[in-house]
Amino acid sequence: MLLDELVRMPTEVLHLPVSKEPRLRRLMDALMRDPSDRTTAAQWASRLAMSERTLPRLVQFETGRSFGHWSQRLRLIVALQWLTSGLGAAGGP
């Protein structure tokens, strides 16, 4: 019965806005390699040599999403890619 319900559910297009900004590309590449990384926005800002306030503003400006929503969406997309390729949750890098 649950499978029947899932088939009838509306589908959502998963879109992840990306940026060509080099610092955000480094962040995105790192999270794609290790989506389990729970580094905070403040820690990422430090790693990327910017202020705690600049990173969330830059992500919002470049992607139209908050840092939290954007990084959560990235993790979801990576997880779904792993699942559809047969790797499963433990099959990541």
Secondary structure, DSSP 4 states (H G I P E B T S, - for coil): -HHHHHHHSPP----------HHHHHHHHHHHH-TT----HHHHHHHTTS-TTHHHHHHHHHHSS-HHHHHHHHHHHHHHHHHHTT--GGG--
